[in-house]
Amino acid sequence: MGNRGNGSAHGQQSIRYSLMSNSVNGNPEQDCDNDPELWECDLEGIIVTPEDDWMDDPFFNPESLDEEDDSGGFYPPQPDDIECHVFYGCGGGVGDGNNGDGDDEDELQKWEDEKIIDDELDPCMQSIVEDLKGVEEGVGKIIQKFAGEIPGYNWELKSGKLNGQTAQTNPPALYDPTRESITTVFDNSAWSNATDISWARTILHEAIHAYLGVYFQINRPDWIATYPEMVEEWGELHNWNDVHHEEIARSLVNEIAIALKEFGDSSGLNYDLQFYQDLSWGGLHTTDTFLNKESTEKNRIQNILSIELTGYDLSGSPKTQKGNNIDC
């Protein structure tokens, strides 16, 4: 993948990936930075997006078209029986291409200061976000370690009502390409007993949802190549939240724990890493990785999560919380 050109190698058909701008109403923009990125590989392909007919799920439920059909008004199928594989989602916005050298710390801080937008977040939650920005291994660092680059999109944080959830990040389809923005809502008023460390865990967790959603929406071919396990899991789970959770459980629990410990230490808490590792499993209790743990470990983790969120353990008994109350 990554070779430019029109021919097919080894006598096989060629898939052409054309990364084009998304649109809400199914009318693809005819200009993607004036130069759509073309990718080819030696596999048999099909057209998956017809003309201006927007398809909700072009990768997992493709629609095969006749060769004479135009692929989104951009690149028609090539002659010699070569078919095209078209994905909408132009690059730019996921990251700035920085791979971890040079002035990364300054760039990460700049992204956190300028691109994490919390104007519509309640003050009690804004305070936690600000404290997380001061954590060296915080939001930007976790995403950089996971993605291999510094994020470049806008992440909007808001307080609002949800149906029993602590937080909810928009799915990939609701990414705003014009503003290069994805939104997360936190229902802090419904969970007034949750401690600062519990909310910090939730914020870090949702930051990963936001990154994965943006990456999928604007650079789908790379996302598919980078996360083959998530592609396979989508075929089984058909739920973005669950798919993301499996990846977080596999890859990022320890990174979240390190960030939480640094946050806790800076807030005057003095607990070992095990406490923060247990907290990092919040929202991941249905993943295969968690379910494969011993029952005693699962019970310990779920009790800690419940206590920091509600002030009660799993049996409903009131317990002393380790985190600080934030009066949300």
C-alpha positions in Angstrom: 0.0 0.0 0.0 1.2 3.5 -0.7 2.4 3.0 -4.3 1.1 5.5 -6.8 0.2 4.5 -10.3 -2.6 3.0 -12.4 -1.3 -0.5 -13.2 -2.0 -3.7 -11.4 0.8 -6.0 -10.4 1.1 -9.8 -10.6 -1.8 -10.0 -12.9 -4.3 -9.1 -10.2 -6.8 -6.3 -10.1 -5.9 -3.1 -8.2 -7.8 -1.4 -5.4 -7.7 2.3 -5.6 -8.3 4.1 -2.3 -9.3 7.7 -2.8 -9.4 9.8 0.5 -12.0 12.5 -0.1 -13.8 14.9 2.2 -16.8 13.7 4.0 -20.2 15.4 4.0 -23.3 15.3 6.1 -25.9 15.0 3.4 -24.1 12.5 1.1 -22.8 15.0 -1.4 -19.0 14.4 -1.4 -16.9 17.6 -1.8 -15.1 17.8 -5.1 -12.0 19.2 -3.6 -9.9 17.5 -0.9 -7.0 19.9 -0.4 -6.9 20.0 -4.3 -5.0 16.7 -4.3 -6.7 13.5 -3.1 -4.2 11.0 -1.8 -4.2 7.8 -3.9 -3.3 4.4 -2.6 -3.0 1.1 -4.5 -2.4 -2.5 -3.5 -2.6 -5.8 -5.4 -5.9 -7.1 -4.2 -9.3 -7.5 -5.8 -11.5 -4.6 -5.1 -15.1 -3.3 -5.6 -16.6 0.1 -5.8 -18.2 0.8 -2.4 -19.7 4.3 -2.8 -21.9 5.1 -5.8 -21.9 8.7 -7.2 -23.5 11.0 -4.7 -25.4 8.3 -2.9 -24.0 8.3 0.6 -23.7 4.9 2.2 -23.7 4.6 6.0 -21.3 1.7 6.2 -19.3 1.4 3.0 -16.5 -0.8 4.3 -18.4 -3.4 6.2 -21.5 -3.5 4.0 -20.1 -2.6 0.5 -22.3 -2.3 -2.5 -20.9 -3.6 -5.8 -21.6 -1.4 -8.8 -21.3 -1.7 -12.6 -17.9 -0.7 -13.9 -19.3 2.2 -15.9 -20.6 3.9 -12.7 -18.7 6.9 -11.4 -17.1 6.6 -8.0 -18.3 9.6 -6.2 -17.7 11.9 -9.2 -14.0 11.8 -8.5 -12.3 8.8 -10.0 -14.2 6.6 -12.4 -13.1 2.9 -12.7 -10.1 2.3 -14.8 -10.1 0.2 -18.0 -8.8 -3.3 -18.2 -11.3 -4.6 -15.7 -9.7 -2.7 -12.8 -12.3 -1.9 -10.1 -12.1 0.8 -7.5 -12.4 0.8 -3.7 -13.4 4.3 -2.6 -13.5 5.6 1.0 -14.6 9.1 2.0 -12.5 10.9 4.6 -9.6 13.2 3.8 -6.5 13.3 6.0 -5.6 16.2 8.2 -6.9 16.7 11.6 -6.0 13.5 13.3 -2.4 14.5 14.0 0.3 16.8 12.8 2.7 14.1 11.7 5.1 14.6 14.7 6.3 11.2 15.7 7.7 12.0 19.1 11.0 13.9 18.7 12.1 17.5 19.1 9.6 20.0 20.6 6.9 17.4 21.4 6.3 18.6 24.9 5.6 22.1 23.7 3.4 20.9 20.9 1.4 18.6 23.2 0.9 21.4 25.7 -0.2 23.6 22.8 -2.8 21.0 21.7 -4.1 20.6 25.2 -4.4 24.4 25.7 -5.8 25.3 22.3 -7.7 22.2 21.1 -9.4 20.9 24.2 -12.3 23.2 24.4 -14.3 23.2 27.6 -16.3 26.4 27.6 -19.5 24.5 28.0 -18.2 22.3 30.8 -19.3 23.0 34.4 -16.6 24.8 36.5 -16.1 21.7 38.7 -15.2 19.7 35.7 -13.1 22.4 34.1 -10.9 22.3 37.1 -10.2 18.6 36.6 -9.4 19.2 32.9 -7.0 22.0 33.8 -5.3 19.7 36.3 -5.0 17.0 33.7 -3.3 19.5 31.4 -0.6 19.9 34.0 0.0 16.1 34.1 3.1 15.2 32.1 1.7 11.8 31.1 -1.8 13.1 30.5 -4.4 13.3 27.7 -2.1 14.4 24.9 0.7 12.0 25.9 -1.6 9.0 26.0 -2.9 9.7 22.5 0.6 10.4 21.2 1.9 7.0 22.6 -1.1 5.2 21.2 -1.2 7.0 17.8 2.5 7.7 17.2 1.8 11.4 16.6 0.5 14.5 18.3 -3.2 15.0 17.8 -4.5 17.9 15.7 -8.3 17.9 16.0 -10.5 19.9 18.3 -12.0 18.0 21.2 -15.1 19.8 22.7 -16.1 18.9 26.2 -19.6 19.8 27.5 -21.7 19.2 30.6 -25.2 17.8 29.7 -27.8 15.2 30.5 -27.3 11.6 29.5 -29.4 8.5 30.1 -27.6 7.1 33.1 -24.1 7.3 31.6 -21.3 9.3 33.0 -20.1 10.4 29.6 -20.6 9.9 25.9 -18.4 10.7 22.9 -19.9 11.3 19.5 -19.5 8.3 17.1 -17.3 8.8 14.0 -20.2 9.8 11.8 -20.8 12.9 13.9 -17.3 14.2 13.6 -17.5 17.8 12.2 -15.0 18.1 9.3 -15.6 21.8 8.9 -14.5 22.6 12.4 -12.3 19.5 12.7 -14.1 18.7 16.0 -15.6 15.8 17.9 -17.7 16.3 21.1 -17.9 14.5 24.5 -20.7 15.2 26.9 -20.3 14.6 30.7 -23.3 14.2 33.0 -21.6 15.3 36.1 -24.8 16.5 37.7 -26.2 13.0 37.7 -23.1 11.6 39.5 -22.6 14.2 42.2 -20.8 11.8 44.5 -18.0 11.0 42.0 -14.5 12.0 43.1 -12.0 14.0 41.1 -10.0 10.9 40.4 -13.1 9.1 39.1 -13.8 12.0 36.7 -10.2 12.2 35.7 -10.4 8.5 34.7 -13.5 9.2 32.7 -12.0 12.1 30.9 -8.9 10.1 29.9 -11.1 7.2 28.8 -13.3 9.4 26.6 -10.2 11.1 25.1 -9.3 7.7 23.5 -12.8 7.3 22.2 -12.5 10.7 20.6 -9.2 10.0 19.0 -10.3 6.6 17.6 -13.5 8.2 16.3 -11.8 11.0 14.5 -9.1 8.7 13.0 -11.7 6.3 11.6 -13.8 9.1 10.1 -11.0 11.1 8.3 -8.5 8.4 7.4 -10.4 5.1 7.2 -8.0 3.1 5.1 -5.2 3.7 7.6 -7.4 3.0 10.5 -8.4 -0.3 9.0 -4.7 -1.2 8.4 -3.6 -0.1 11.8 -6.3 -1.8 13.9 -7.2 -5.1 12.3 -8.4 -6.5 15.6 -11.0 -3.7 15.9 -12.1 -4.3 12.3 -12.7 -8.0 13.1 -14.5 -7.1 16.4 -16.8 -4.7 14.5 -18.0 -7.7 12.5 -18.9 -9.4 15.8 -20.0 -6.5 18.1 -21.5 -3.9 15.7 -21.0 -1.3 18.4 -18.3 1.4 18.3 -18.1 1.8 22.0 -17.6 -2.0 22.6 -15.0 -2.1 19.8 -13.0 0.8 21.3 -13.3 -0.7 24.8 -11.6 -4.0 23.6 -8.7 -2.0 22.2 -8.4 0.2 25.3 -8.3 -2.9 27.5 -5.6 -4.5 25.3 -3.4 -1.4 24.9 -3.9 1.5 27.2 -4.9 0.5 30.8 -1.4 0.9 32.1 -1.0 4.3 30.4 -4.2 5.6 31.9 -3.1 4.3 35.3 0.2 6.2 35.1 -1.6 9.4 34.2 -4.1 8.9 37.0 -1.3 8.4 39.6 0.4 11.6 38.5 -2.9 13.4 38.7 -3.6 11.9 42.1 -0.1 12.7 43.4 -0.5 16.3 42.3 -3.9 16.5 44.1 -2.4 15.4 47.4 -3.4 11.7 47.2 -0.9 9.1 48.2 -1.8 5.7 46.8 0.2 3.0 45.0 -0.1 2.3 41.3 -2.3 -0.7 41.9 -5.2 1.6 43.0 -4.9 3.6 39.8 -4.6 0.4 37.7 -7.8 -0.8 39.2 -9.5 2.6 38.4 -8.3 2.4 34.8 -10.6 -0.5 34.1 -13.7 1.8 34.4 -16.0 1.2 31.5 -14.1 -1.9 30.4 -15.8 -4.5 32.6 -17.5 -6.3 29.6 -14.2 -6.7 27.6 -12.7 -10.1 27.0 -9.5 -8.9 28.7 -11.3 -8.0 31.9 -13.6 -11.0 31.9 -10.6 -13.3 31.7 -9.3 -12.1 35.1 -9.8 -14.0 38.3 -13.1 -13.4 40.1 -11.3 -11.9 43.1 -9.5 -9.4 41.0 -12.6 -8.4 39.1 -14.5 -8.0 42.3 -11.8 -5.8 43.8 -11.7 -3.6 40.7 -15.4 -3.2 40.4 -15.7 -2.3 44.1 -13.1 0.4 43.8 -14.8 1.9 40.7 -18.2 1.9 42.4 -16.9 3.5 45.6 -15.1 6.3 43.7 -18.1 6.9 41.5 -20.9 6.7 44.0 -19.5 6.4 47.6 -21.0 2.8 47.9 -19.5 -0.6 47.2 -21.2 -3.3 45.1 -23.3 -4.5 48.0 -24.7 -1.0 48.6 -22.7 -0.3 51.8 -21.3 3.3 52.1 -17.5 3.4 51.9 -14.9 6.1 52.4 -13.7 7.4 49.0 -10.0 7.9 48.3 -10.4 10.7 45.8 -11.5 14.3 46.6 -15.1 15.5 46.4 -15.6 18.2 43.7 -19.1 19.4 44.6 -20.4 19.1 41.0 
